[in-house]
Amino acid sequence: MESSQNYNSELKGKIALVTGGTKGIGKGIADRLAQAGAKVIVTARNHPGDVDLQHHFIAADLTVASETARVIGKINEKFGTIDILINNMGGSTSPSGGFGALTDLHWENDIQLNLLAPVRMDRAVLPQMIKAQNGVIIHISSISGISPLYESLGAYAVAKAALINYSKSLSKEVTPKGVRVLTVSPGMVKTDTMEAFLGSLAESANTSVEAITQNLMNSLGGIPMGRMATPEDVAELVGYLVSPRASYLSGANYVIDGGTIPTI
């Protein structure tokens, strides 16, 4: 006999913040948490005018240290304390071409965006979670942090690897205080950002997007699942991890890559 579960109210009463939550993986996660009953706040540098956001939006550049305190202050004033923090914001503007193509500025920008911004956000939110002896923090990393592609994502990969290590370290410190900390590392995900990235690589290599996509998949060792993930695939994993059903999980890095990484 088939049985179905209804998780549409398991996060009712929870306040969730999703950084970089207006598109791609972040929007997928924000929508999934809202579906489970959470009140969701999203941040990004700018409001995407062509997207009908169903969540409260705060414009912020979280690579600027002072912006973190402003965002958290606004949320605490309007909604209360944060129960769930999804550090999803990330990316890279560094050029392809390997180590020699990267300047100090490229390194600094990627580390600021992918590592230091989440660290500052955690620092701002953790005191209220520890006081409540309850909370969940998810860091969205990447399989690049485990299996880097030096040709195009060198500094990004290093920053994501650092994020994974930092997340584990933080979990050891705050899990005994009631706060769960986890990492999710997606592989290739079909988003507008990914499509723009593939287009840029194709232009640089003077080839087609289809060819560069296949080359990138091959360089990762292939995707046994036969396709890129969707934002909803990643969001479903995150939705589980922040829920009471995952109450014994902390400190782990969950790879969601369709079987790409060839090691266990």
Secondary structure, DSSP 8 states (H G I E B T S, - for coil): -------TTTTTT-EEEEETTTSHHHHHHHHHHHHTT-EEEEEESS--TTS---SEEEE--TTSHHHHHHHHHHHHHHT-S-SEEEE--------SS-GGG--HHHHHHHHIIIIIHHHHHHHHHHHHHHHHT-EEEEEE--GGGTS--TTT-HHHHHHHHHHHHHHHHHHHHHGGGTEEEEEEEE-SB--HHHHHHHHHHHHHHTS-HHHHHHHHHHHTT--TTSS-B-HHHHHHHHHHHTSGGGTT--S-EEEESTT-S---
